[in-house]
Amino acid sequence: MFEKLSYNQSELIYLGLKKLIETKSGHGLHNADGGHPVYVNGSQGKINKQDEYADSPDKSALFKMLSELSTKLKKDGVESHGFKWWYDFNNWQSFCKFIINSYQKQSGSE
């Protein structure tokens, strides 16, 4: 999906998508809810069949895009730069952990 983008283009899209989660916009999340049980369970490595109606690695456009961009940016050497903004959305659990951590920060429930 992003293979023809330059490094800078990939980084901009990645940062924009990541910011959707960090700002608690809810865009791309089930019911616009970063605290939804599907993400809580996912952050703990649990994928329950009953949760899949809400969101899953196969359904989530946000996860698919961030995961693909993470892979592309890693291949292009982003990790060697030591950027503070870098987060590897390499799998559903890491994606869900990021959502839950962002949601808790925004909610003041840390």
N, C-alpha and C positions, 0 to 999 in steps of 0.2 A: 504494500500500500504506500509506503514512504521511500522505497528504494531509490527513486530518482531525485530525492531532495538532497541539497547540500547539507553539510554539517550544521551551518548556521540556521538554515531553514528548519531542520529537524529539531535543533535546540529551542527555537522559538515556539514551535508547536508543542513540544514536550513541556516547556515552562508554562505555557498557557493552560494546557490541560491539567497540569499539576496544581496550578493556582485555583482552578475550579474547585478542587478538593480542599485546599488550604483555606480558602475564604468561606468555606461552608455554604457555597452557592446552592449545592444540591444537584446541579446539572449533571446528568449522566448517572445519578444514583437512584436506586429504587425509592419511590415516594419522596425523592429529594431529602432522604434521611440518612445522614452519615452514622447514625447510631442504630440503624436497623439490625435486627438479629442476624440477617444473612451476612453482614460484614463483621459482626461480633464473632459469630461462629467461624467464619472464614479466617479471621485473624488468629484464631486458635487452631487452625489446621483442620477444622471440621467442615465437611461439605455434606449437609443433610439433604436427602431427596426432597423433603418438604420445603427447604429453603430455595430450591432451584426455581420455583415459580416466581420468586422475587427477582433474583439476579444470580448469575453464575459466570464462570469464565467463558462459557460458550455464548452467553447472551449479552454480556456487558461490552458495549462499543468503547466505553471509556477505558476499561481494562485492556481490551485488544489493542487499542491505539497506543496507550502508554507502554504496554509490554513490548510491542514492536519497535517503538521509538527507543526504549531502553536498550534493546538488543542492538539496534543500529548505532546508537551513540557509543555503546561499549565497544563495538567493532571499530568505530572511528576514533577510539582512544580517550573518551571522556574521563575515565577513571584516573588516568595518569595526570590530569590537570588539578586534581584535588579540590574541585569546586564544592562549596558548602551546599549549594542548591541540589546537587546530584543525589538521586535516590533511585535504586534499581527496582523497577516494577516487574521483576522477572517471573513472578508467579502469583497466583490468586491470593495466597496467604500474605505475601509482602504488600500487595495492593490493599487488601483489607486492613492490615495493620496500619498502613499509612492513613487510610480513611478514619479509622477509630482514633488514632493519635491526634489527627487534625480536628476531629469532632470534639474530643475531650478538651483540647486546648481552647477552642472557640467557645465551648460551653463553660469553661472554668471548672471542669470537674476533674482536674488532675490532682 
